[in-house]
């Protein structure tokens, strides 16, 4: 009897389709992964395209840039002009790597933070590498693309003082 019961049980079990339960994907995890890819793509574009073109490529129109030793620069065009006015811009290579990121519950905003390194011409003209850190706040558009809306790079002081583009005034405190 036990054999008959076991055989019947196995026959029923074999006839029931088995469906593997796959875990429900976390939409925030997917958003965070796409944010990290956007951050890495922006670093690569900046390193290849140089300053100011590569760096401004993923900025939102209303972005804010906080540069060490300078007032906040607002707007993509103004950030491009600011970077173009710096004396070492042509030979500068900037790269960074995210170490931490997070996204909002709805996946529409997030931040990345990590380490950066910039290669500039040293006092003797030889390449000099400087290390720093950064934090960027991102906004995700309706098309799913990320745009940097606020970013700050902190690194050791530059050899040359900052220069403002022609016609610019320092902001009042």
Secondary structure, DSSP 8 states (H G I E B T S, - for coil): -HHHHHHHHHHHHHHS----------HHHHHHHHHHHHHHHHHHHHHHH-TTHHHHTTEEEEEEEEETTS--EESHHHHHHHHHTSTTGGG-EEEEEEEEEEE-TTSSEEEEEEEEEEEEE-TTSSEEEEEEEEEEEEEE-TTS-EEEEEEEEEES--SS-----TT------
